[in-house]
Amino acid sequence: MHIQCMDCGTQAEWGTLGRCSVCGGILQPVYDDAAVWQLKGIQAGRGIDRYRALMPLQHTALPYLGEGDTPLIHARRLGAELGVPNLHLKNEGLNPSGAFKDRAGAMVAALALEAGAVGVVSASSGNASSAIAAYCAAAGLKCVILMEPNNPPAKLRQTLATGAQVMLVEGIFAHGPQALSDFLNAVARRANYYLGFVWAPINPYILEGIKTIAYETVAQLGAAPDVVITPVGGGDMFAAQWRGYKELYRAGVISRLPRMIGVQSVNAPPLLEAVQQDTAKVATLPYARSKISGINVPFTGDHALAAVRESGGTVVGISDEAAFAMQRRLATSEGVWVEPAGAAPITALTTLLERGDVQPSERVVCVMSGAGFKDANLAAEEAGRINDQPTVPFDVEAVSRMLR
């Protein structure tokens, strides 16, 4: 196991944070054949810790709160309506804090313990903050979260409930990735805390916990999907799954690789623009105006762009309003309530079918990033309307009249 640049191949000292010192590329852990081949037989164990041979840890077990092993749901009704009968939903909202970031939170806590740190500092728009706070609490670590103002209240409440110190920092994500990296590194050094920011260009180890989504999907499906559709903000969940599928392919667990399709809001589309313009790198946008909190970021990592191109995939843009509509439709059609970012992959399906990027006969997996309570504005509005209605008397005829 060593760490090297995904662009130029330069090896870095283990534990190095940030980018490659030679070319500025993204660093990534690389495992030997013996470790990768273990994927052929891993069955026992709980959560993602059973995959530790393919994680950047030497001595420390991951704290366990029930993360991983999320269900893969065959969406028969919605799939038939959309024209994709083999539509499957990987529901990451059923992780302990309600999002895929719990896989990252467990990794952050273990990395901090292995580094001998007493605490973790991170920045987040919500899901990472609640996950890291929970796993720091489980591991006995202090936790400081730097957060944009006006995040969804549920995410803030979760973060506070598990003991994190939260500071609202105006425009923390508005100054570009390099300024953010410099800022977070300086704060972490001053506090002598581990820098647990969930983005590979800043911390290249954390997404190794997220790649286990791919391991589980193949185990649950019994084969590799043809297409994996994922919401994309910074790009870690997208790139991590591609890494997981490549490791499964290298181990001989799967005989082919899926196409990776990313979904972004047209109001925050850095990866989409890079693909449309066929650029070598993903540029940082001067804006991010999406109402979908989980993917409202002006920059996406180049590792996500590499995953698109290596897999023969693509990126599609959706409107915020379409995602909100699909959030409601998914809940009423399949009983699955996800946050708007989690509904984004299914929102994009109609466009992907029309463009020929997805075929009706293909086995499609849509990864839903988080639970509906994470960003519940629509449900809160609906509940408000219900509470404003006049009450019905305790009378069978009165209730029957309302039903009719």
C-alpha positions as CSV (number, residue, x, y, z in Angstrom):
1,M,0.0,0.0,0.0
2,H,1.4,3.4,-1.0
3,I,0.2,6.8,-2.1
4,Q,0.9,8.2,-5.6
5,C,-0.4,10.9,-7.9
6,M,-3.1,9.8,-10.3
7,D,-1.7,12.1,-13.0
8,C,2.1,11.7,-13.0
9,G,2.5,8.6,-10.8
10,T,4.9,10.3,-8.4
11,Q,4.8,8.6,-5.0
12,A,4.4,10.7,-1.8
13,E,5.1,10.0,1.8
14,W,2.3,8.1,3.5
15,G,0.1,10.5,5.4
16,T,0.7,13.4,3.0
17,L,-2.3,15.7,2.6
18,G,-3.1,17.9,-0.3
19,R,-2.0,17.6,-3.9
20,C,1.0,16.1,-5.7
21,S,4.0,18.4,-5.1
22,V,5.3,17.7,-8.6
23,C,2.3,18.3,-10.9
24,G,-0.5,19.3,-8.6
25,G,-2.5,16.2,-9.4
26,I,-4.8,14.3,-6.9
27,L,-3.1,11.7,-4.7
28,Q,-4.6,8.3,-4.2
29,P,-3.8,5.2,-2.2
30,V,-2.7,2.2,-4.3
31,Y,-2.9,-1.4,-3.0
32,D,-0.9,-4.5,-3.9
33,D,-2.5,-7.5,-5.7
34,A,-2.8,-9.6,-2.5
35,A,-5.0,-6.9,-0.9
36,V,-7.2,-6.4,-4.0
37,W,-7.6,-10.2,-4.5
38,Q,-9.2,-10.4,-1.0
39,L,-12.3,-8.9,-2.6
40,K,-13.0,-12.3,-4.0
41,G,-13.9,-13.8,-0.7
42,I,-14.9,-11.1,1.8
43,Q,-18.2,-12.1,3.4
44,A,-18.0,-11.9,7.2
45,G,-17.8,-8.8,9.3
46,R,-20.0,-5.8,9.8
47,G,-20.1,-2.5,8.0
48,I,-17.3,-1.2,6.0
49,D,-14.5,-2.3,8.4
50,R,-14.5,-5.8,6.8
51,Y,-12.8,-4.1,3.8
52,R,-9.9,-2.8,5.8
53,A,-7.3,-4.5,3.6
54,L,-8.3,-1.9,1.0
55,M,-8.3,1.1,3.3
56,P,-5.5,3.4,4.3
57,L,-5.2,2.2,7.9
58,Q,-2.5,0.2,9.5
59,H,-3.5,-0.4,13.1
60,T,-6.8,1.3,13.7
61,A,-10.3,-0.2,13.3
62,L,-13.1,2.0,12.1
63,P,-15.6,3.0,14.8
64,Y,-18.9,1.3,14.0
65,L,-22.4,2.9,14.2
66,G,-24.1,0.7,11.6
67,E,-22.7,2.3,8.5
68,G,-22.8,0.4,5.2
69,D,-24.9,-2.5,4.0
70,T,-27.5,-0.1,2.8
71,P,-30.3,-1.7,0.7
72,L,-30.4,-2.0,-3.1
73,I,-34.0,-1.6,-4.0
74,H,-35.5,-2.8,-7.3
75,A,-37.8,0.1,-8.2
76,R,-40.3,-1.9,-10.2
77,R,-43.1,0.6,-10.3
78,L,-41.1,3.7,-11.0
79,G,-38.7,1.8,-13.3
80,A,-41.7,0.7,-15.4
81,E,-43.1,4.2,-15.6
82,L,-39.7,5.6,-16.7
83,G,-39.0,2.8,-19.2
84,V,-36.1,1.2,-17.2
85,P,-37.4,-2.1,-15.8
86,N,-34.0,-2.9,-14.3
87,L,-33.8,0.2,-12.2
88,H,-32.2,-0.2,-8.8
89,L,-31.9,2.4,-6.0
90,K,-28.9,2.2,-3.6
91,N,-30.4,4.0,-0.6
92,E,-27.6,5.7,1.3
93,G,-30.1,7.5,3.4
94,L,-30.3,4.5,5.7
95,N,-26.8,5.0,7.1
96,P,-26.8,6.0,10.8
97,S,-26.8,9.8,10.3
98,G,-28.8,9.5,7.1
99,A,-26.2,9.9,4.3
100,F,-23.4,8.2,2.4
101,K,-21.0,10.5,4.3
102,D,-21.1,8.1,7.2
103,R,-18.7,5.9,5.3
104,A,-16.4,9.0,5.2
105,G,-17.1,9.9,8.8
106,A,-15.9,6.5,10.0
107,M,-12.8,6.8,8.0
108,V,-12.1,10.4,9.3
109,A,-12.3,9.2,12.9
110,A,-10.0,6.2,12.3
111,L,-7.5,8.3,10.4
112,A,-7.5,10.9,13.2
113,L,-6.9,8.2,15.8
114,E,-4.1,6.6,13.8
115,A,-2.5,10.0,13.5
116,G,-2.6,10.5,17.3
117,A,-4.9,13.6,17.0
118,V,-7.2,14.7,19.8
119,G,-9.7,16.2,17.4
120,V,-10.9,16.7,13.9
121,V,-11.6,19.9,12.0
122,S,-13.6,20.0,8.8
123,A,-15.9,22.2,6.7
124,S,-19.2,21.1,5.4
125,S,-22.5,22.1,3.8
126,G,-24.3,19.6,6.0
127,N,-24.1,15.8,5.5
128,A,-20.4,15.5,6.2
129,S,-20.7,17.6,9.3
130,S,-23.3,15.4,10.9
131,A,-21.4,12.3,9.9
132,I,-18.0,13.4,11.2
133,A,-19.5,14.8,14.4
134,A,-21.2,11.4,15.1
135,Y,-18.1,9.3,14.5
136,C,-15.9,11.7,16.4
137,A,-18.2,11.3,19.3
138,A,-18.1,7.5,19.0
139,A,-14.3,7.6,18.9
140,G,-13.9,10.0,21.8
141,L,-12.5,12.8,19.5
142,K,-13.2,16.5,19.7
143,C,-14.9,17.9,16.6
144,V,-14.9,21.4,15.0
145,I,-17.1,22.0,12.0
146,L,-16.9,25.2,9.8
147,M,-20.2,25.6,8.0
148,E,-21.8,28.0,5.6
149,P,-24.7,30.0,7.0
150,N,-28.3,29.0,6.1
151,N,-27.8,25.3,5.8
152,P,-30.8,22.9,6.2
153,P,-31.7,23.0,9.9
154,A,-31.8,19.2,10.3
155,K,-28.1,18.9,9.3
156,L,-27.1,21.6,11.8
157,R,-29.2,20.0,14.6
158,Q,-27.6,16.6,14.0
159,T,-24.1,18.1,14.1
160,L,-24.8,20.0,17.3
161,A,-26.6,17.0,18.9
162,T,-23.5,14.8,18.8
163,G,-21.3,17.4,20.4
164,A,-19.5,19.2,17.6
165,Q,-18.5,22.9,17.9
166,V,-20.0,24.6,14.9
167,M,-18.8,27.9,13.5
168,L,-20.6,29.7,10.7
169,V,-18.1,31.0,8.3
170,E,-19.3,33.4,5.6
171,G,-18.5,32.3,2.1
172,I,-16.2,29.5,3.2
173,F,-16.7,27.7,-0.2
174,A,-16.8,30.9,-2.2
175,H,-13.0,31.6,-2.5
176,G,-12.0,28.6,-4.6
177,P,-10.5,25.3,-3.8
178,Q,-6.9,26.4,-3.2
179,A,-7.9,29.2,-0.8
180,L,-10.2,26.7,1.0
181,S,-7.3,24.2,1.2
182,D,-4.9,26.8,2.6
183,F,-7.4,28.1,5.1
184,L,-8.4,24.6,6.4
185,N,-4.7,23.5,6.7
186,A,-3.9,26.6,8.6
187,V,-6.8,26.1,11.0
188,A,-5.9,22.5,11.6
189,R,-2.3,23.3,12.3
190,R,-3.2,26.0,14.8
191,A,-5.6,23.7,16.7
192,N,-3.3,20.6,16.3
193,Y,-6.4,18.7,14.9
194,Y,-6.6,16.2,12.1
195,L,-7.9,17.8,8.8
196,G,-10.9,15.7,8.0
197,F,-12.3,17.6,5.0
198,V,-14.1,15.1,2.7
199,W,-12.6,16.0,-0.7
200,A,-9.7,14.0,-2.2
201,P,-7.7,17.1,-3.4
202,I,-7.4,18.1,0.2
203,N,-7.5,14.7,2.0
204,P,-6.9,11.8,-0.4
205,Y,-7.6,9.1,2.1
206,I,-11.2,9.6,3.1
207,L,-13.0,8.6,-0.1
208,E,-11.6,5.1,0.5
209,G,-14.5,4.5,2.9
210,I,-17.0,5.7,0.2
211,K,-15.8,3.3,-2.4
212,T,-17.4,0.5,-0.4
213,I,-20.7,1.5,-2.1
214,A,-19.4,-0.2,-5.2
215,Y,-18.4,-3.4,-3.3
216,E,-21.9,-3.7,-1.8
217,T,-23.7,-2.9,-5.0
218,V,-22.0,-5.8,-6.8
219,A,-22.6,-8.2,-3.9
220,Q,-26.3,-7.3,-3.8
221,L,-26.8,-7.3,-7.5
222,G,-24.7,-10.4,-8.2
223,A,-22.9,-8.7,-11.0
224,A,-21.7,-5.2,-12.1
225,P,-24.4,-2.8,-13.2
226,D,-24.3,-1.5,-16.7
227,V,-24.8,2.1,-15.6
228,V,-24.2,3.9,-12.3
229,I,-25.9,7.3,-11.9
230,T,-24.7,9.5,-9.0
231,P,-25.3,13.1,-7.9
232,V,-22.0,15.1,-8.1
233,G,-20.9,18.0,-6.0
234,G,-17.2,17.8,-5.2
235,G,-17.0,14.5,-6.9
236,D,-15.8,12.1,-4.2
237,M,-18.8,9.7,-4.1
238,F,-18.6,9.5,-7.9
239,A,-14.9,9.0,-8.2
240,A,-14.7,6.6,-5.1
241,Q,-17.3,4.3,-6.6
242,W,-15.3,4.1,-9.9
243,R,-12.2,3.2,-7.9
244,G,-14.2,0.5,-6.2
245,Y,-15.4,-1.0,-9.4
246,K,-11.9,-0.9,-10.9
247,E,-10.6,-2.8,-7.9
248,L,-13.4,-5.4,-8.2
249,Y,-12.5,-5.8,-11.9
250,R,-8.8,-6.2,-11.1
251,A,-9.7,-8.9,-8.5
252,G,-11.8,-10.8,-11.1
253,V,-15.0,-10.3,-9.1
254,I,-16.7,-8.6,-12.1
255,S,-16.0,-9.2,-15.8
256,R,-16.8,-5.7,-17.0
257,L,-17.0,-2.2,-15.7
258,P,-20.0,0.1,-15.6
259,R,-20.4,3.5,-17.2
260,M,-20.4,6.3,-14.6
261,I,-22.9,9.1,-15.2
262,G,-22.8,12.2,-13.0
263,V,-25.8,14.5,-12.4
264,Q,-25.4,18.2,-11.5
265,S,-27.8,21.1,-11.1
266,V,-27.7,23.5,-14.1
267,N,-27.3,26.1,-11.4
268,A,-24.0,24.6,-10.2
269,P,-22.5,22.7,-13.1
270,P,-18.6,22.7,-12.9
271,L,-18.2,19.0,-14.0
272,L,-21.0,19.3,-16.6
273,E,-19.2,22.3,-18.2
274,A,-15.9,20.5,-18.3
275,V,-17.4,17.6,-20.1
276,Q,-19.4,19.8,-22.5
277,Q,-16.3,21.9,-23.3
278,D,-13.9,18.9,-23.4
279,T,-11.4,20.6,-21.1
280,A,-8.5,18.8,-19.5
281,K,-9.4,20.1,-16.0
282,V,-12.5,21.1,-14.1
283,A,-12.6,24.9,-13.8
284,T,-14.0,26.6,-10.7
285,L,-17.1,28.5,-11.5
286,P,-17.7,32.1,-10.2
287,Y,-21.1,31.0,-8.9
288,A,-23.2,28.2,-7.3
289,R,-26.9,29.0,-7.2
290,S,-28.6,25.7,-6.8
291,K,-31.3,25.1,-4.2
292,I,-30.2,21.5,-3.9
293,S,-27.9,21.8,-0.9
294,G,-26.0,18.6,-1.4
295,I,-24.6,19.5,-4.8
296,N,-24.5,23.3,-4.7
297,V,-20.7,23.7,-5.1
298,P,-18.7,25.8,-7.6
299,F,-15.9,23.2,-8.0
300,T,-15.6,19.5,-8.7
301,G,-12.4,17.5,-8.5
302,D,-10.5,16.3,-11.6
303,H,-10.8,12.7,-10.2
304,A,-14.5,12.9,-11.1
305,L,-13.7,14.0,-14.7
306,A,-11.3,11.1,-15.0
307,A,-14.0,8.7,-13.9
308,V,-16.3,10.0,-16.5
309,R,-13.8,9.6,-19.3
310,E,-12.3,6.3,-18.2
311,S,-15.7,4.6,-17.8
312,G,-17.1,6.0,-21.1
313,G,-19.8,7.8,-19.1
314,T,-21.2,11.3,-19.2
315,V,-22.6,14.1,-17.1
316,V,-26.2,15.5,-17.3
317,G,-27.7,18.7,-15.9
318,I,-31.1,19.0,-14.3
319,S,-33.2,21.8,-12.9
320,D,-33.7,22.2,-9.2
321,E,-37.5,22.1,-9.7
322,A,-37.3,18.8,-11.5
323,A,-35.3,17.3,-8.6
324,F,-37.9,18.5,-6.1
325,A,-40.7,17.0,-8.2
326,M,-38.9,13.7,-8.4
327,Q,-38.2,13.7,-4.7
328,R,-42.0,13.8,-4.2
329,R,-42.7,11.2,-6.9
330,L,-40.1,8.8,-5.6
331,A,-41.6,8.9,-2.1
332,T,-45.2,8.3,-3.3
333,S,-44.3,5.7,-6.0
334,E,-41.7,3.7,-4.1
335,G,-42.1,4.8,-0.4
336,V,-38.5,6.0,-0.4
337,W,-38.0,9.6,0.9
338,V,-34.6,11.1,-0.1
339,E,-33.1,14.5,0.0
340,P,-33.3,16.5,-3.3
341,A,-29.7,15.6,-4.2
342,G,-30.6,11.9,-3.8
343,A,-33.4,12.3,-6.3
344,A,-31.1,13.9,-8.9
345,P,-30.0,10.6,-10.5
346,I,-33.5,9.4,-11.2
347,T,-34.5,12.9,-12.3
348,A,-31.9,12.6,-15.1
349,L,-33.1,9.3,-16.4
350,T,-35.6,10.6,-18.9
351,T,-33.0,12.9,-20.5
352,L,-30.4,10.1,-20.6
353,L,-32.9,7.7,-22.3
354,E,-33.8,10.4,-24.9
355,R,-30.1,11.0,-25.6
356,G,-29.3,7.3,-25.9
357,D,-26.9,7.4,-23.0
358,V,-28.9,4.8,-21.2
359,Q,-30.7,1.9,-22.9
360,P,-34.1,0.6,-21.6
361,S,-32.7,-2.9,-21.3
362,E,-29.7,-2.0,-19.2
363,R,-29.3,-2.7,-15.5
364,V,-29.2,0.8,-13.9
365,V,-28.2,1.7,-10.3
366,C,-29.1,5.2,-9.0
367,V,-27.2,6.1,-5.8
368,M,-29.3,8.2,-3.5
369,S,-27.0,10.3,-1.3
370,G,-29.1,11.0,1.8
371,A,-32.5,10.7,3.6
372,G,-35.4,13.0,3.0
373,F,-35.2,14.6,6.5
374,K,-31.8,16.0,5.6
375,D,-33.4,18.7,3.4
376,A,-37.1,18.6,4.1
377,N,-38.4,22.0,2.9
378,L,-41.1,20.4,0.7
379,A,-42.4,18.2,3.4
380,A,-42.3,21.1,5.9
381,E,-44.5,23.2,3.5
382,E,-46.9,20.3,3.1
383,A,-47.1,19.8,6.8
384,G,-47.8,23.5,7.3
385,R,-50.7,23.3,4.9
386,I,-52.1,20.3,6.7
387,N,-51.8,21.9,10.1
388,D,-53.7,25.0,8.8
389,Q,-56.7,22.9,7.7
390,P,-59.8,22.8,9.9
391,T,-60.1,19.7,12.0
392,V,-62.7,17.0,11.4
393,P,-65.0,16.0,14.3
394,F,-64.9,12.5,15.8
395,D,-67.7,11.3,13.6
396,V,-67.7,8.5,11.0
397,E,-69.9,10.4,8.6
398,A,-67.7,13.5,8.8
399,V,-64.6,11.5,8.1
400,S,-66.3,9.6,5.2
401,R,-67.4,12.9,3.6
402,M,-63.8,14.1,3.7
403,L,-62.6,10.8,2.1
404,R,-65.0,11.2,-0.7
